[in-house]
Amino acid sequence: MTKELMTKEKGKTKNKKLPKEISQEILKKIFRNLLRAVGIMFYFMILNLAYFTMQQERLLGDIEVFAGAFLVVGIVLLERAYKKDEGSIAVTGMECLFLSLHSLSIMHVITLFKYDFQFYLLTSSYVFSIYYVFKAIILYTKGRKDYLNSLSDISEIVKKEEPIKKEAKKRNDENEEEKEVEK
């Protein structure tokens, strides 16, 4: 490649970089999601440790308390999302509700399918973590795509005002009206 082409290509990539404010906003969202993933993994680790140190009845009670807490947080987040009409808060609320339902179903699934408690919680924490990592990737991709689309003014150029539609008068209607008047 010639030097001119290389400098042109470098210039193109520089133009497509996200501004610092937008980049920081996207990174904050990603960080929050990854922090939630770590928190959920920590929650499952605590349950795993409690399984070995506590009695079965006490563990069941603690799981129900955690599930109730996640349920309350999920409902509060859904209410806040409804008031603010914000979808991201609603998604977080639904995630809390799902975590609550999952927590309540842990013991039932383990006894029904005869799974190992430790293995089931480890698998659950991996599934939740993978979900949050994919969500972070999607948030980054969507944020970058939205920014790049905002740079383009093609949609404004292509956007045309709709022409005014005029109703065509039928000649047959005018002829019929004249005939009725003559009668």
N, C-alpha and C positions, 0 to 999 in steps of 0.2 A: 504494500500500500504506500501511496505517496504521503508526504507530510500534510498536504492540504486536506486529503480525505480523512486522515487521522484527527486533525484538529476539528474538522466539521463534525465527526462522530462524537468527539469529546464534548463539543458544544451542545449537541443534541441531548446527551445524557445529563449534562448539567442543567438543562432546562426542565428536565423531567423529575428532578429531585424535589422532595417535599419541603415546603418552608418549615422553619423551626417550630412555629406555633402549632401548625397542623400535625407535624411529626410528633411533637410532645403530647398532644391530645390523644393521638392514636396509641402512643406508647403507654399513656396512663391507663387507657382502657385495657390494653393487653396485660399490663402489670396487675391490674385489679383481677382479671380473670385467672392469671397464673397464681396469684395469691389465694384466690378461692380454691384452686386445685390443691395447693399445698395445705390449706386449712382442712379440706375434706380428707386428704391423706392423713393428716395429723389426727383427725377425729376417728378414722378407722384404726389407726395405730393405738389410740387410747382404748378403744373397744377391745382390740386384740390383747393388749396388756391386761385389761380388766378381766378378760375371760379366764386368765390363769390365776389372778390374785383374788378374785371375788367369788362369792357363791352364785349359783345359777339364778336364784330368785332376785338377788340384789342387782345382778347384771341386767336382767329383764326390766326391772324397775328403772334403772339408769337409761337403758335404751329407750324406754317409753318417755322419759323426761326429755331426752335429747330430741326425740321425734316430735314431741309437743312443742318444744322450743323452735324447731325448724318450721313447724306448721304455723305457729304464731307469726314468726318472721316473714314467712311466705305470704300469709294473708295481709299483713301490714304493707308489705311491698306491693302487692296487687292493688290494694286500696290507694296507695300513693300514686301508683302508675295510672290508675283510673282518673284520679283528680288532676294530675299533671298531663295526662294524655301522652305518656312517654312509653314507647315499646321496650326500651332496654331495661327499664325497671320491672316491667311486666315479665320479661324473660327471666330475670333474676328471681322474681317471686315464684315463677313456675318451677325453676330449678330447686328452690328451697322446698316447695311442696313435694317435688319428686324425691328429694333426699329424705324428707320426712316419711313418705310412703315406703321408701326402700328400707329405712331404719326399722319401721314397724314390721316389715315382712322378713327381716333377717332370720329370726328364730324359726318362723314358720317354714321358710324355704329350706333351712338347714335340716329340720326334723322331717319334712316331707320328702326331700330328695336325698337325705342322708349324706350331706356334704360335710366336709371338715370346716369348722368355724373359722380357723385361721386362713385357710385357703380361700374361702368364700369372701372374707373381708379384704384379703389381699387383691383378689380379682376385682372386687367392687371398687377399691381405691384406684386400681389401674384404669378401669373403665371410665370413672369420673374424671381422672386426670387426662386421659386421652381426649375426652369430650372437650375439656377446657382448653387443651392445646389446639385442637382443631378450631374451636371457636376463636381463639386468639389469631390463628392464621387467617381465618375468614374476615375478622375485623380489620386486620392489617391490609389484606387484599382489597376489601371494600373501600376502606378509607383512601387508599392510594388511587383506586379507580375513580372514586368520586372527585378527588382533587384533579386528576388528569382530565376528566370530563369537564370540570369547571374552567379549565384553561382554554378549551376549544370553544370558539364562538360559532361553529358550524350550525348548531341547532337554532341559534338566533337568526342566522342568515337564511337558513332553509325555511324557517317558520314564516308562513304566509298568512295573511288575513284571509279568512274565508270570503269568497265573493257573495255579494248580496243576491239572494235567489228571488227572482221575480216569477210570479205565477203567470203562466200563459193563459190568455183568454181563448176559449174555444169559439170558433166561428159558429159552430152548430148551436151553441147555447144562445147566441145573439139572434140567429135566424129563428129559433123556436120562440123566443120572447116576442119577436116582431109578429109572428104568426098568431100568437095568443092575443096580442093587442088588436090585430085586425079582426079577430072573431068577435 
